[in-house]
Amino acid sequence: MTPRTAAKAGKTRHEAVSLATVARETGVSVATVSRIVNGKSGRASAETIARVAEAIERLGYRPNPVGRALRRRTSRVVAMLSPNLDNPAMAAIAVSTEAALRKAGYVMILCDTHDRPELQDDYLQAMRDQFVAGYILVSAVRSRGLEQTLGRGDPIVFVARRNPLGGGAYVGIDNRAAGADAADFMLAHGVDRPAVLMATENASSTAERAAGFVERLVARGVPEDGIRKASAPGLSHIEIGYAAARNLVQDGGWPRGALCVSDMIAYGAYRLAAESALSIPRDCRLVGVDGNAINHWIAPWLTSIRIPYETFGQHVLEQLRLQWSGATTSEIYIPHQPLA
C-alpha cells in the first residue's frame, strides 16, 4: 500500500467512526460520549472517561466540524422536513413552527420529503451541508440517513409521528386516545358497528389511531370481528380514502359510521359517497382526525377530532432549546379537542 493509499484508507476509516461507534465500543450512551468529547463529563466516572478516551484514540474518532457547529449553534437556520405539504395538517404544523422560530430569531427551511426515505436522506445531507442548527422531522420515516443523524447526536425533534428508530424528542398528540374518543362518539350516536378506513402502509401515528379505536370498541362490548377495516395503498391520503371506501363497500356495503384516520382520508371517502348518492352524515357518519381549518368551508358534513397544530411550534422550539443546552428532552403530548 502506497503512502497515498494508506492516507486515503485512514481518512475513510476516521470518517466512518462516529459518536455512536465509540458508544457501542465502550458500552455507554451517545450522550455520555458526546459530553466527554466536548469536555463536559458531568457524572461520568473516571473509569468511564478513561475508557471512552482510549476508544477514541484506538478507533481514530475525530470530531466532525459540522456536528460541532450544530452543537455550538453557530447557525440560526433550522431545517424542517415534512411529507406531503399539500396536506393542510402538514402546512399548519409548518406555519406554527416557522412563526415560533422566527420570533426567537431563527430562520426555517422547509423541505417536502413526500414520505420517501431516499428524499428524507437527501434533505438531511443537504441541510447538514448548510450547517443548520437543528432538524425538525414531521412524520419521519426509517432511513439510513436518519440513523446517521441520530448517531451523531445532532439536535432533532420528531413531530406528529414518533422517532421510527425509537427515543428522541417528540411533539404530538396521544393518537390512541384520539382513536378511543372517536369510538366513544360513534357509540354515543348509535353507531354500534363502525368501520375503519386507513392506508395499507400505515404510519405509526395513524396505526395508533385505528388501534385505539378498535380497542375502545372491544372494551365496550363490540365484537372485534364485527369491526370492519379497509385500506388502500399509496401516499395521497385523499386517494387512499376514496379507494379504501370503495374496498369497504365492495366487501359488504356502507357502514353506519367510519373512523377515517385523517381528514384527507375522509375527503376521499366522501367523494365516493357522493358518487353513490349516499348522504353524509345521515346515511353514514364519518369521523376524521386533524380538524383542518378548511373543514368549515368545504366539509361541514365531517366530524373531526381537532389537533391544535397552532400550538405545536412553541413546543418544538422548547425541545430544540433543551438539546442546544445539553438538557434532557421528553415526549410532549398535546391534548386534542374532544368530540362533542
C-alpha contacts under 8 A as a table, 3 or more apart, distances in Angstrom:
res1	aa1	res2	aa2	distance
1	M	5	T	5.97
1	M	6	A	6.13
2	T	5	T	5.08
2	T	6	A	6.07
3	P	6	A	5.02
3	P	7	A	6.04
4	R	7	A	5.13
4	R	8	K	6.18
5	T	8	K	5.03
5	T	9	A	6.10
6	A	9	A	5.05
6	A	10	G	6.06
7	A	10	G	5.05
7	A	11	K	6.11
8	K	11	K	5.09
8	K	12	T	6.24
9	A	12	T	5.12
9	A	13	R	6.12
10	G	13	R	5.00
10	G	14	H	6.16
11	K	14	H	5.14
11	K	15	E	6.18
12	T	15	E	5.13
12	T	16	A	6.24
13	R	16	A	5.22
13	R	17	V	6.63
13	R	60	G	7.66
14	H	17	V	5.35
14	H	59	L	7.55
14	H	60	G	5.50
14	H	61	Y	5.68
14	H	62	R	6.54
15	E	18	S	7.46
15	E	61	Y	7.72
15	E	62	R	7.63
17	V	20	A	7.93
17	V	21	T	5.75
17	V	22	V	7.44
17	V	59	L	7.02
17	V	60	G	7.22
17	V	61	Y	5.47
17	V	62	R	7.77
18	S	21	T	5.08
18	S	22	V	6.60
18	S	61	Y	6.62
18	S	151	G	6.95
18	S	152	R	6.27
19	L	22	V	5.21
19	L	23	A	6.10
19	L	30	V	5.94
19	L	33	V	6.49
19	L	34	S	6.71
19	L	61	Y	7.88
19	L	151	G	6.35
19	L	152	R	5.68
19	L	153	G	7.56
20	A	23	A	4.90
20	A	24	R	6.15
20	A	30	V	5.56
20	A	151	G	4.91
20	A	152	R	6.64
21	T	24	R	5.29
21	T	25	E	6.21
22	V	25	E	5.06
22	V	26	T	6.18
22	V	30	V	7.88
22	V	33	V	7.18
22	V	52	V	7.07
22	V	55	A	6.29
22	V	56	I	6.55
22	V	59	L	7.68
22	V	61	Y	7.77
23	A	26	T	5.31
23	A	27	G	5.73
23	A	28	V	5.15
23	A	29	S	5.55
23	A	30	V	5.30
23	A	33	V	6.23
23	A	52	V	7.92
24	R	27	G	5.24
24	R	28	V	6.89
24	R	29	S	7.89
25	E	55	A	7.08
26	T	51	R	6.60
26	T	52	V	6.25
26	T	55	A	7.05
28	V	32	T	6.54
28	V	33	V	7.19
29	S	32	T	5.22
29	S	33	V	6.52
30	V	33	V	5.15
30	V	34	S	6.07
30	V	151	G	7.17
30	V	152	R	7.97
30	V	153	G	6.97
31	A	34	S	5.02
31	A	35	R	6.22
31	A	153	G	7.14
32	T	35	R	5.20
32	T	36	I	6.30
32	T	41	S	7.37
32	T	44	A	7.41
33	V	36	I	5.17
33	V	37	V	6.08
33	V	52	V	6.82
34	S	37	V	5.13
34	S	38	N	6.19
34	S	153	G	7.55
35	R	38	N	5.13
35	R	39	G	6.13
35	R	40	K	4.69
35	R	41	S	5.44
35	R	42	G	7.39
36	I	39	G	5.03
36	I	40	K	5.37
36	I	41	S	4.68
36	I	49	I	6.76
36	I	52	V	7.80
37	V	40	K	7.51
37	V	63	P	7.92
41	S	44	A	5.51
41	S	49	I	7.33
44	A	48	T	6.11
44	A	49	I	6.54
45	S	48	T	5.17
45	S	49	I	6.30
46	A	49	I	5.11
46	A	50	A	6.14
47	E	50	A	5.16
47	E	51	R	6.13
48	T	51	R	5.03
48	T	52	V	6.12
49	I	52	V	5.22
49	I	53	A	6.06
50	A	53	A	5.05
50	A	54	E	6.09
51	R	54	E	5.17
51	R	55	A	6.28
52	V	55	A	5.10
52	V	56	I	6.14
53	A	56	I	5.12
53	A	57	E	6.32
54	E	57	E	5.25
54	E	58	R	6.06
55	A	58	R	4.98
55	A	59	L	5.78
56	I	59	L	5.41
56	I	60	G	5.77
56	I	61	Y	5.11
56	I	62	R	7.90
57	E	60	G	5.21
57	E	61	Y	6.74
63	P	67	G	7.45
63	P	68	R	7.11
64	N	67	G	5.26
64	N	68	R	6.17
65	P	68	R	4.92
65	P	69	A	6.13
66	V	69	A	5.07
66	V	70	L	6.27
66	V	128	R	7.06
66	V	129	D	7.57
66	V	131	F	6.04
67	G	70	L	4.99
67	G	71	R	6.29
67	G	152	R	7.08
67	G	154	D	6.58
68	R	71	R	5.19
68	R	72	R	6.16
69	A	72	R	5.11
69	A	73	R	5.92
69	A	74	T	5.58
69	A	75	S	7.34
69	A	131	F	6.59
69	A	133	A	7.57
70	L	73	R	5.16
70	L	74	T	6.87
70	L	75	S	7.26
70	L	131	F	6.45
70	L	132	V	6.45
70	L	133	A	4.83
70	L	134	G	6.64
70	L	154	D	6.66
70	L	155	P	7.43
71	R	133	A	7.35
71	R	154	D	7.14
71	R	155	P	7.52
71	R	324	W	6.24
72	R	324	W	7.51
73	R	76	R	6.93
73	R	133	A	5.28
73	R	324	W	7.26
74	T	133	A	7.19
75	S	131	F	6.36
75	S	132	V	5.74
75	S	133	A	5.27
76	R	105	G	7.22
76	R	106	Y	4.92
76	R	107	V	6.23
76	R	132	V	7.12
76	R	133	A	6.15
77	V	106	Y	5.69
77	V	107	V	4.78
77	V	108	M	5.79
77	V	109	I	7.18
77	V	131	F	7.93
77	V	132	V	5.04
77	V	133	A	5.69
77	V	134	G	7.66
78	V	106	Y	6.92
78	V	107	V	6.16
78	V	108	M	4.86
78	V	109	I	6.26
78	V	132	V	5.34
78	V	133	A	5.39
78	V	134	G	5.18
78	V	135	Y	5.96
78	V	136	I	7.56
79	A	108	M	5.64
79	A	109	I	4.76
79	A	110	L	6.16
79	A	111	C	7.59
79	A	127	M	6.62
79	A	132	V	6.56
79	A	133	A	7.95
79	A	134	G	6.43
79	A	135	Y	4.93
79	A	136	I	6.12
80	M	94	A	7.76
80	M	108	M	6.80
80	M	109	I	6.01
80	M	110	L	4.94
80	M	111	C	6.20
80	M	135	Y	5.89
80	M	136	I	4.53
80	M	137	L	5.89
80	M	138	V	7.33
81	L	110	L	6.11
81	L	111	C	4.85
81	L	112	D	6.00
81	L	113	T	6.36
81	L	120	Q	7.18
81	L	123	Y	7.49
81	L	135	Y	7.55
81	L	136	I	6.21
81	L	137	L	4.97
81	L	138	V	6.09
81	L	140	A	7.94
82	S	85	L	6.93
82	S	90	M	6.90
82	S	110	L	7.42
82	S	111	C	6.19
82	S	112	D	5.10
82	S	113	T	5.79
82	S	114	H	7.50
82	S	115	D	7.84
82	S	137	L	6.20
82	S	138	V	4.76
82	S	139	S	6.63
82	S	140	A	7.51
83	P	90	M	7.29
83	P	112	D	5.07
83	P	113	T	4.73
83	P	114	H	4.34
83	P	115	D	4.99
83	P	138	V	7.11
83	P	139	S	6.96
84	N	87	N	5.84
84	N	90	M	7.12
84	N	112	D	6.25
84	N	113	T	7.10
84	N	114	H	4.95
84	N	115	D	7.05
84	N	236	S	7.80
85	L	88	P	7.16
85	L	90	M	5.54
85	L	91	A	5.71
85	L	112	D	6.38
86	D	90	M	7.56
86	D	91	A	7.25
87	N	90	M	5.49
87	N	91	A	6.51
87	N	264	M	7.36
88	P	91	A	5.00
88	P	92	A	6.04
88	P	292	N	6.34
88	P	293	A	7.95
89	A	92	A	5.09
89	A	93	I	6.40
89	A	290	D	6.53
89	A	292	N	6.35
89	A	309	Y	7.53
90	M	93	I	5.25
90	M	94	A	6.32
90	M	138	V	7.77
91	A	94	A	5.05
91	A	95	V	6.17
92	A	95	V	5.16
92	A	96	S	6.23
92	A	309	Y	6.01
92	A	310	E	6.75
93	I	96	S	5.28
93	I	97	T	6.14
93	I	309	Y	5.45
93	I	310	E	6.85
93	I	312	F	6.60
93	I	313	G	7.09
94	A	97	T	5.23
94	A	98	E	5.91
94	A	110	L	7.76
94	A	313	G	7.96
95	V	98	E	5.28
95	V	99	A	6.21
95	V	310	E	7.76
96	S	99	A	5.37
96	S	100	A	6.43
96	S	309	Y	6.89
96	S	310	E	5.07
96	S	311	T	6.76
96	S	312	F	6.32
96	S	313	G	4.71
96	S	314	Q	7.82
97	T	100	A	5.18
97	T	101	L	6.15
97	T	312	F	6.61
97	T	313	G	3.61
97	T	314	Q	6.88
97	T	316	V	6.94
97	T	317	L	7.55
98	E	101	L	5.20
98	E	102	R	5.95
98	E	107	V	7.51
98	E	108	M	5.91
98	E	313	G	7.09
99	A	102	R	5.15
99	A	103	K	6.16
99	A	313	G	7.19
100	A	103	K	5.26
100	A	104	A	6.41
100	A	313	G	5.38
100	A	314	Q	5.56
100	A	317	L	6.84
101	L	104	A	5.06
101	L	105	G	6.31
101	L	106	Y	5.01
101	L	107	V	6.58
101	L	108	M	7.03
101	L	313	G	7.57
101	L	317	L	6.57
102	R	105	G	5.05
102	R	106	Y	4.96
102	R	107	V	5.85
102	R	108	M	7.61
103	K	106	Y	7.38
111	C	123	Y	7.06
113	T	116	R	5.79
113	T	117	P	7.62
113	T	119	L	5.29
113	T	120	Q	5.24
113	T	123	Y	7.76
114	H	119	L	7.52
114	H	235	L	7.70
115	D	119	L	7.97
115	D	120	Q	7.64
115	D	139	S	7.88
115	D	140	A	7.49
115	D	141	V	6.82
115	D	235	L	7.29
116	R	119	L	5.46
116	R	120	Q	6.27
116	R	141	V	7.42
117	P	120	Q	4.95
117	P	121	D	6.18
117	P	141	V	6.08
117	P	142	R	6.67
117	P	143	S	5.37
118	E	121	D	5.13
118	E	122	D	6.21
118	E	143	S	7.42
119	L	122	D	4.94
119	L	123	Y	6.20
120	Q	123	Y	5.29
120	Q	124	L	6.12
120	Q	141	V	7.90
120	Q	143	S	7.69
120	Q	145	G	7.66
120	Q	146	L	7.98
121	D	124	L	4.97
121	D	125	Q	6.19
121	D	143	S	6.92
121	D	144	R	7.21
121	D	145	G	4.79
121	D	146	L	6.77
122	D	125	Q	5.34
122	D	126	A	6.12
123	Y	126	A	4.89
123	Y	127	M	5.89
124	L	127	M	5.32
124	L	128	R	6.10
124	L	145	G	6.82
124	L	146	L	7.53
124	L	149	T	7.82
125	Q	128	R	5.03
125	Q	129	D	6.23
125	Q	145	G	7.56
126	A	129	D	5.13
126	A	130	Q	6.60
127	M	130	Q	4.96
127	M	131	F	6.66
127	M	132	V	6.05
128	R	131	F	5.12
128	R	132	V	6.02
129	D	132	V	7.84
132	V	135	Y	7.53
133	A	155	P	7.39
134	G	154	D	6.72
134	G	155	P	4.81
134	G	156	I	5.74
134	G	320	L	7.19
135	Y	154	D	7.93
135	Y	155	P	6.25
135	Y	156	I	4.60
135	Y	157	V	6.41
136	I	156	I	5.67
136	I	157	V	4.86
136	I	158	F	6.05
136	I	159	V	7.14
136	I	316	V	7.82
137	L	140	A	5.47
137	L	156	I	7.23
137	L	157	V	6.15
137	L	158	F	4.91
137	L	159	V	6.03
138	V	158	F	5.92
138	V	159	V	4.57
138	V	160	A	6.00
138	V	161	R	6.70
139	S	158	F	7.19
139	S	159	V	6.18
139	S	160	A	5.64
139	S	161	R	4.52
139	S	162	R	7.33
140	A	158	F	7.09
140	A	161	R	6.57
140	A	162	R	7.62
140	A	163	N	6.82
140	A	164	P	6.96
141	V	163	N	7.99
141	V	164	P	6.15
142	R	146	L	6.84
142	R	147	E	7.86
142	R	164	P	5.48
142	R	165	L	6.60
143	S	146	L	5.28
143	S	147	E	6.45
144	R	147	E	5.12
144	R	148	Q	6.36
145	G	148	Q	5.06
145	G	149	T	6.14
146	L	149	T	5.02
146	L	150	L	6.17
147	E	150	L	5.25
147	E	151	G	6.06
147	E	165	L	7.48
148	Q	151	G	4.89
148	Q	152	R	6.28
149	T	152	R	5.33
149	T	153	G	6.63
149	T	154	D	6.01
150	L	153	G	5.12
150	L	154	D	6.21
150	L	156	I	7.82
151	G	154	D	7.82
155	P	320	L	6.51
155	P	323	Q	5.82
155	P	324	W	6.93
156	I	168	G	7.67
156	I	169	A	7.10
156	I	320	L	6.99
157	V	168	G	7.07
157	V	169	A	5.02
157	V	170	Y	5.80
157	V	171	V	7.50
157	V	316	V	6.75
157	V	319	Q	6.69
157	V	320	L	6.75
158	F	161	R	6.54
158	F	162	R	5.78
158	F	163	N	6.03
158	F	168	G	7.32
158	F	169	A	6.00
158	F	170	Y	4.68
158	F	171	V	6.38
159	V	162	R	6.70
159	V	170	Y	5.66
159	V	171	V	4.84
159	V	172	G	5.79
159	V	316	V	7.84
160	A	170	Y	7.73
160	A	171	V	6.32
160	A	172	G	4.60
160	A	173	I	7.05
160	A	205	S	7.04
161	R	164	P	7.91
161	R	170	Y	7.82
161	R	172	G	7.15
161	R	203	A	7.78
161	R	204	S	6.55
161	R	205	S	5.41
162	R	166	G	7.43
162	R	167	G	7.87
162	R	170	Y	5.99
162	R	204	S	7.61
162	R	205	S	7.70
163	N	166	G	5.09
163	N	167	G	6.16
163	N	168	G	6.43
163	N	170	Y	7.55
168	G	329	T	7.25
168	G	330	S	7.15
168	G	331	E	7.67
169	A	319	Q	6.54
169	A	329	T	5.46
169	A	330	S	5.28
169	A	331	E	5.60
169	A	332	I	7.90
170	Y	319	Q	7.98
170	Y	330	S	6.67
170	Y	331	E	4.54
170	Y	332	I	5.86
171	V	312	F	7.01
171	V	315	H	6.82
171	V	316	V	6.54
171	V	331	E	6.19
171	V	332	I	4.86
171	V	333	Y	6.15
171	V	334	I	7.37
172	G	312	F	7.57
172	G	332	I	6.48
172	G	333	Y	5.23
172	G	334	I	5.81
173	I	178	A	7.96
173	I	307	I	7.45
173	I	332	I	7.92
173	I	333	Y	4.79
173	I	334	I	4.95
173	I	335	P	6.11
173	I	336	H	6.49
174	D	177	A	5.42
174	D	178	A	6.46
174	D	333	Y	6.01
174	D	334	I	7.44
174	D	335	P	7.41
174	D	336	H	7.97
175	N	178	A	4.99
175	N	179	G	6.32
175	N	205	S	6.10
175	N	206	T	7.29
175	N	208	E	5.53
175	N	209	R	4.88
175	N	212	G	7.38
176	R	179	G	5.12
176	R	180	A	6.22
176	R	208	E	5.03
176	R	209	R	4.85
176	R	210	A	7.50
176	R	211	A	6.54
176	R	212	G	4.12
176	R	213	F	7.18
177	A	180	A	4.95
177	A	181	D	6.19
177	A	209	R	7.44
177	A	212	G	6.19
178	A	181	D	5.14
178	A	182	A	6.38
178	A	209	R	6.19
178	A	212	G	7.24
178	A	213	F	7.81
178	A	289	V	7.82
178	A	305	I	7.13
178	A	336	H	7.19
179	G	182	A	5.11
179	G	183	A	6.43
179	G	208	E	7.48
179	G	209	R	4.34
179	G	210	A	5.96
179	G	211	A	7.09
179	G	212	G	4.59
179	G	213	F	4.13
179	G	214	V	7.84
180	A	183	A	5.08
180	A	184	D	6.39
180	A	209	R	7.69
180	A	212	G	4.92
180	A	213	F	4.57
180	A	214	V	7.65
180	A	215	E	7.33
180	A	216	R	5.24
180	A	217	L	7.76
181	D	184	D	5.11
181	D	185	F	6.21
181	D	213	F	7.47
181	D	338	P	6.86
181	D	339	L	7.11
182	A	185	F	5.07
182	A	186	M	6.25
182	A	213	F	6.46
182	A	259	L	7.00
182	A	287	V	6.92
182	A	305	I	7.60
182	A	339	L	7.43
183	A	186	M	5.15
183	A	187	L	6.30
183	A	213	F	5.25
183	A	214	V	7.51
183	A	216	R	6.26
183	A	217	L	5.92
184	D	187	L	5.25
184	D	188	A	6.05
184	D	216	R	7.51
184	D	217	L	7.67
185	F	188	A	5.07
185	F	189	H	6.33
185	F	339	L	6.77
185	F	340	A	7.74
186	M	189	H	5.26
186	M	190	G	6.49
186	M	191	V	5.10
186	M	192	D	7.12
186	M	194	P	7.14
186	M	257	G	7.10
187	L	190	G	5.13
187	L	191	V	5.15
187	L	192	D	5.57
188	A	191	V	7.44
191	V	194	P	6.01
191	V	256	R	6.04
191	V	257	G	6.09
192	D	222	V	7.18
193	R	222	V	7.33
193	R	226	G	6.48
193	R	227	I	6.02
193	R	228	R	7.96
193	R	255	P	7.31
193	R	256	R	7.27
193	R	257	G	7.50
194	P	227	I	6.18
194	P	228	R	7.15
194	P	255	P	6.30
194	P	256	R	6.42
194	P	257	G	4.82
194	P	258	A	5.08
194	P	259	L	7.31
195	A	227	I	5.54
195	A	228	R	4.65
195	A	229	K	5.66
195	A	230	A	7.78
195	A	255	P	6.57
195	A	257	G	6.42
195	A	258	A	4.45
195	A	259	L	6.29
196	V	210	A	6.80
196	V	227	I	7.65
196	V	228	R	6.41
196	V	229	K	4.81
196	V	230	A	6.29
196	V	258	A	5.34
196	V	259	L	4.82
196	V	260	C	6.13
196	V	261	V	7.62
197	L	229	K	6.20
197	L	230	A	5.17
197	L	231	S	5.75
197	L	241	G	6.76
197	L	244	A	6.05
197	L	245	A	6.80
197	L	258	A	6.89
197	L	259	L	6.19
197	L	260	C	4.94
197	L	261	V	6.57
197	L	265	I	7.37
198	M	202	N	6.97
198	M	206	T	7.49
198	M	210	A	7.85
198	M	229	K	7.95
198	M	230	A	6.54
198	M	231	S	4.85
198	M	232	A	7.08
198	M	240	I	7.34
198	M	241	G	7.05
198	M	244	A	6.97
198	M	260	C	6.42
198	M	261	V	5.84
198	M	265	I	7.23
199	A	202	N	5.04
199	A	231	S	4.97
199	A	232	A	5.25
199	A	233	P	5.85
199	A	234	G	7.25
199	A	237	H	7.43
199	A	240	I	6.18
199	A	241	G	7.89
199	A	244	A	7.71
200	T	231	S	5.13
200	T	232	A	5.07
200	T	233	P	4.89
200	T	234	G	7.66
201	E	233	P	6.38
201	E	234	G	7.55
202	N	206	T	6.27
202	N	207	A	5.63
203	A	206	T	5.54
203	A	207	A	5.89
204	S	207	A	5.02
204	S	208	E	5.99
205	S	208	E	5.26
205	S	209	R	6.50
206	T	209	R	4.98
206	T	210	A	6.35
206	T	261	V	5.63
206	T	262	S	7.55
207	A	210	A	5.19
207	A	211	A	6.09
208	E	211	A	4.90
208	E	212	G	5.95
209	R	212	G	5.23
209	R	213	F	6.19
209	R	261	V	6.39
210	A	213	F	5.08
210	A	214	V	6.28
210	A	259	L	7.81
210	A	261	V	6.70
211	A	214	V	5.23
211	A	215	E	5.98
212	G	215	E	5.13
212	G	216	R	6.12
213	F	216	R	5.45
213	F	217	L	6.34
213	F	259	L	7.95
214	V	217	L	5.15
214	V	218	V	6.16
214	V	224	E	7.22
214	V	227	I	7.40
215	E	218	V	5.22
215	E	219	A	6.08
216	R	219	A	4.97
216	R	220	R	6.20
217	L	220	R	5.13
217	L	221	G	6.47
217	L	222	V	5.31
217	L	223	P	7.92
217	L	224	E	7.83
218	V	221	G	5.15
218	V	222	V	4.75
218	V	223	P	5.89
218	V	224	E	5.90
219	A	222	V	7.30
222	V	226	G	7.11
222	V	227	I	7.72
223	P	226	G	5.27
223	P	227	I	7.05
224	E	227	I	5.40
225	D	228	R	7.35
228	R	248	L	7.77
229	K	248	L	7.33
230	A	244	A	5.35
230	A	245	A	6.98
230	A	247	N	6.33
230	A	248	L	5.42
231	S	240	I	7.26
231	S	241	G	7.92
231	S	243	A	7.57
231	S	244	A	4.56
231	S	245	A	7.86
231	S	247	N	7.41
232	A	240	I	5.32
232	A	241	G	7.58
232	A	243	A	5.82
232	A	244	A	4.94
232	A	247	N	7.91
233	P	240	I	6.44
234	G	237	H	7.57
234	G	239	E	7.62
234	G	240	I	6.32
235	L	240	I	7.52
236	S	239	E	5.43
236	S	240	I	6.16
237	H	240	I	4.78
237	H	241	G	5.95
237	H	262	S	7.62
237	H	264	M	5.35
237	H	265	I	5.02
237	H	268	G	7.57
238	I	241	G	5.15
238	I	242	Y	6.48
238	I	264	M	4.79
238	I	265	I	4.87
238	I	266	A	7.35
238	I	267	Y	5.96
238	I	268	G	4.50
238	I	269	A	7.91
239	E	242	Y	5.21
239	E	243	A	6.27
239	E	265	I	7.38
239	E	268	G	5.86
240	I	243	A	5.20
240	I	244	A	5.81
240	I	265	I	6.25
240	I	268	G	6.95
241	G	244	A	5.18
241	G	245	A	5.97
241	G	260	C	7.66
241	G	264	M	7.13
241	G	265	I	3.90
241	G	266	A	6.04
241	G	267	Y	6.93
241	G	268	G	4.29
241	G	269	A	4.93
242	Y	245	A	5.33
242	Y	246	R	6.28
242	Y	265	I	7.21
242	Y	267	Y	7.80
242	Y	268	G	4.08
242	Y	269	A	4.64
242	Y	270	Y	7.57
242	Y	271	R	6.68
242	Y	272	L	5.93
243	A	246	R	5.02
243	A	247	N	6.22
243	A	268	G	7.74
243	A	269	A	7.81
244	A	247	N	5.02
244	A	248	L	6.16
244	A	269	A	7.56
245	A	248	L	4.97
245	A	249	V	6.17
245	A	268	G	7.90
245	A	269	A	5.34
245	A	272	L	7.08
246	R	249	V	5.15
246	R	250	Q	6.12
246	R	269	A	7.96
246	R	272	L	7.05
247	N	250	Q	5.19
247	N	251	D	6.17
248	L	251	D	5.12
248	L	252	G	6.54
248	L	253	G	6.67
248	L	254	W	7.11
249	V	252	G	5.42
249	V	253	G	3.94
249	V	254	W	5.22
250	Q	253	G	6.07
254	W	284	C	7.18
255	P	258	A	6.87
255	P	284	C	6.32
256	R	283	D	6.27
256	R	284	C	4.41
256	R	285	R	6.21
257	G	284	C	4.80
257	G	285	R	4.30
257	G	286	L	5.66
257	G	287	V	7.79
258	A	284	C	7.43
258	A	285	R	6.41
258	A	286	L	5.13
258	A	287	V	6.33
259	L	286	L	6.09
259	L	287	V	4.92
259	L	288	G	6.16
260	C	263	D	6.75
260	C	265	I	5.71
260	C	266	A	5.34
260	C	286	L	6.85
260	C	287	V	5.87
260	C	288	G	4.84
260	C	289	V	7.01
261	V	265	I	6.80
261	V	266	A	7.93
261	V	288	G	5.93
261	V	289	V	5.73
262	S	265	I	5.34
262	S	266	A	6.59
262	S	288	G	5.19
262	S	289	V	4.56
262	S	290	D	6.14
263	D	266	A	4.95
263	D	267	Y	6.34
263	D	288	G	4.63
263	D	289	V	5.43
263	D	290	D	5.88
263	D	291	G	7.03
263	D	292	N	7.10
263	D	304	S	7.09
264	M	267	Y	5.01
264	M	268	G	6.53
265	I	268	G	5.21
265	I	269	A	6.33
265	I	288	G	7.67
266	A	269	A	5.02
266	A	270	Y	6.06
266	A	286	L	6.74
266	A	287	V	7.37
266	A	288	G	5.94
266	A	302	L	7.69
267	Y	270	Y	5.11
267	Y	271	R	6.43
267	Y	299	A	7.78
268	G	271	R	5.22
268	G	272	L	6.78
269	A	272	L	5.33
269	A	273	A	6.33
270	Y	273	A	4.89
270	Y	274	A	6.11
270	Y	280	I	7.38
271	R	274	A	5.15
271	R	275	E	6.32
272	L	275	E	5.04
272	L	276	S	6.18
273	A	276	S	4.95
273	A	277	A	6.21
273	A	278	L	4.95
273	A	279	S	7.09
273	A	280	I	7.41
274	A	277	A	5.06
274	A	278	L	5.77
274	A	279	S	7.22
275	E	278	L	7.59
278	L	283	D	6.36
278	L	284	C	7.79
279	S	282	R	5.45
279	S	283	D	5.26
279	S	284	C	7.04
280	I	283	D	5.77
280	I	284	C	5.48
280	I	285	R	6.14
280	I	286	L	7.35
280	I	301	W	6.14
281	P	284	C	5.06
281	P	285	R	4.35
281	P	286	L	6.61
281	P	301	W	6.03
281	P	302	L	7.46
282	R	285	R	6.73
285	R	302	L	7.88
285	R	303	T	7.95
286	L	302	L	6.06
286	L	303	T	6.48
287	V	302	L	6.33
287	V	303	T	4.90
287	V	304	S	5.32
287	V	305	I	7.48
288	G	291	G	7.44
288	G	302	L	7.00
288	G	303	T	6.27
288	G	304	S	4.38
288	G	305	I	6.22
289	V	304	S	5.23
289	V	305	I	4.69
289	V	306	R	6.45
289	V	307	I	7.52
290	D	304	S	6.47
290	D	305	I	5.82
290	D	306	R	4.99
290	D	307	I	5.19
291	G	295	N	7.00
291	G	304	S	5.11
291	G	305	I	5.60
291	G	306	R	3.89
291	G	307	I	6.12
292	N	295	N	5.57
292	N	306	R	7.34
293	A	296	H	6.59
294	I	297	W	5.32
294	I	298	I	6.18
294	I	299	A	7.45
295	N	298	I	5.25
295	N	299	A	4.46
295	N	300	P	6.05
295	N	302	L	7.30
296	H	299	A	6.00
296	H	300	P	5.41
297	W	300	P	6.77
299	A	302	L	5.49
300	P	303	T	7.91
303	T	339	L	7.91
304	S	339	L	7.45
305	I	336	H	6.98
305	I	337	Q	6.17
305	I	338	P	6.41
305	I	339	L	6.13
306	R	336	H	5.91
306	R	337	Q	5.16
306	R	338	P	7.50
307	I	335	P	7.68
307	I	336	H	4.89
307	I	337	Q	6.42
308	P	311	T	5.83
308	P	312	F	7.28
308	P	334	I	7.79
308	P	335	P	7.94
308	P	336	H	6.53
308	P	337	Q	7.58
309	Y	312	F	5.21
309	Y	313	G	7.85
310	E	313	G	6.89
311	T	314	Q	6.26
311	T	315	H	7.21
312	F	315	H	5.39
312	F	316	V	6.20
313	G	316	V	5.10
313	G	317	L	6.25
314	Q	317	L	5.12
314	Q	318	E	6.25
315	H	318	E	5.03
315	H	319	Q	6.27
315	H	332	I	7.70
316	V	319	Q	5.15
316	V	320	L	6.36
317	L	320	L	5.13
317	L	321	R	6.18
318	E	321	R	5.07
318	E	322	L	6.25
319	Q	322	L	5.21
319	Q	323	Q	6.55
319	Q	329	T	6.22
319	Q	330	S	7.91
320	L	323	Q	5.19
320	L	324	W	6.16
321	R	324	W	4.96
321	R	325	S	6.16
322	L	325	S	5.25
322	L	326	G	6.21
322	L	327	A	4.95
322	L	328	T	6.50
322	L	329	T	6.25
323	Q	326	G	4.94
323	Q	327	A	5.70
323	Q	328	T	6.97
323	Q	329	T	6.90
324	W	327	A	7.66
